[in-house]
Amino acid sequence: MLAQRVVTAIALLALLLPALFANDARYFNLLTLLLISAAGWEWARLNGMAADRLSWGTGGLLALLCALSLAQLPALGEGGLWLAAGAAWLAGGAWALRRGPAGWGRVPKPLRWLLGLALLWLAWTALVLARAIGVNFLLSVMCIVWAADIAAYFSGRAFGRHKLAPAISPGKSWEGVAGGVLGVAVLALVWSALESHWSLGSASVFRLLQQRHGLLGLGLGLVLLTALSVIGDLFESLVKRAAGAKDSSRLLPGHGGVLDRVDALLPVLPAALGLVFI
């Protein structure tokens, strides 16, 4: 299993890194469009649309919607769409987590399908817009999710006593969440120190938050983004539990599916844009 995970991770990095740093953003857009389409396929299967024509059709429709939105990126960056998306994740995520897997299963399938399309479209559009701002900005947002996850894992194992959502993800604890917040704070300090000495091509999310909202706004913003990463992770776990699935698919050997890899990014990317575009 470990060897499988390593080989898959290397293959993904070999595809993603050249596309991410390429001067022509179309390579990155196309590659991530394929990945988000696969996530749409997984979402349809997890929410009761196991028929091939329905699940594949969902992936194709999502790809079409994302491609059509490329021309609207400048307008999307100027409005309150991203703040609304972040607020919806906070309110809707809390509602879904409170109802649990059983409650999610009672939501009508067409509504779940439509919600998945909207969430995945928002995340991909935010991803492309973040890449347009700069690679440094995009990587800093993604590293918030990774740092929160890694720090939460180790602090939860060492100090976890109070379960966060035992019916959804028994391994997660409030102590782990606190460790995740601390890990993100350390990341922000290190990244900001690097930015003060070297030019990284574009401003990071840390610099932009501090410039727009000051140190207090930066701190509150990082706590919010860390919380949203936890909500995204728990929400996908809830959907899988409602479907009786361990992974969203087996597309990525050793890692599960695309949704398993990007779940925490789904709310964080739109919310990060909302915070820096205020």
BELKAHU-V207640 format. One record per backbone hydrogen bond with DSSP energy under -0.5 kcal/mol. NH is the residue of the N-H (numbers start at 1). CO is the residue of the C=O. Records with the same first field share a line. If there is no record, write none. Layout:
NH=CO  CO
This chain:
5=1
6=2
7=3
8=4
9=5
10=6
11=7
12=8
13=9
14=10
15=11
16=12
17=13
19=15
20=16
21=17
22=18
25=23
27=24
28=19  24
29=25
30=26
31=27
32=28
33=29
34=30
35=31
36=32
37=33
38=34
39=35
40=36
41=37
42=38
43=39
44=40
45=41
46=42
47=43
48=45
49=44
54=51
55=51
56=52
57=53
58=54
59=55
60=56
61=57
62=58
63=59
64=60
65=61
66=62
67=63
68=64
69=65
70=66  67
71=68
72=69
73=70
76=72
77=73
78=74  75
79=75
84=80
85=81
86=82
87=83
88=84
89=85
90=86
91=87
92=88
93=89
94=90
95=91
96=92
97=93
98=94
99=95
100=96
103=99
104=100
105=101
106=102  103
107=104
112=108
113=109
114=110
115=111
116=112
117=113
118=114
119=115
120=116
121=117
122=118
123=119
124=120
125=121
126=122
127=123
128=124
129=125
130=126
131=127
132=128
133=129
134=130
138=134
139=135
140=136
141=137
142=138
143=139
144=140
145=141
146=142
147=143
148=144
149=145
150=146
151=147
152=148
153=149
154=150
155=151
156=152
157=153
158=154
159=155
160=156
163=161
164=172
165=169  172
168=165
169=165
172=169
174=162
177=173
178=174
179=175
180=176
181=177
182=178
183=179
184=180
185=181
186=182
187=183
188=184
189=185
190=186
191=187
192=188
193=189
194=190
195=191
196=192
197=193  194
198=194
200=198
208=204
209=205
210=206
211=207
212=208
213=209
214=210
217=213
218=214
219=215
220=216
221=217
222=218
223=219
224=220
225=221
226=222
227=223
228=224
229=225
230=226
231=227
232=228
233=229
234=230
235=231
236=232
237=233
238=234
239=235
240=236
241=237
242=238
243=239
244=240  241
245=240
252=256
253=251
255=252
256=252
257=255
261=257  258
262=258
263=259
265=262
266=262  263
267=263
268=264
269=265
270=266
271=267
272=268
273=269
274=270
275=271
276=272
277=273
278=274
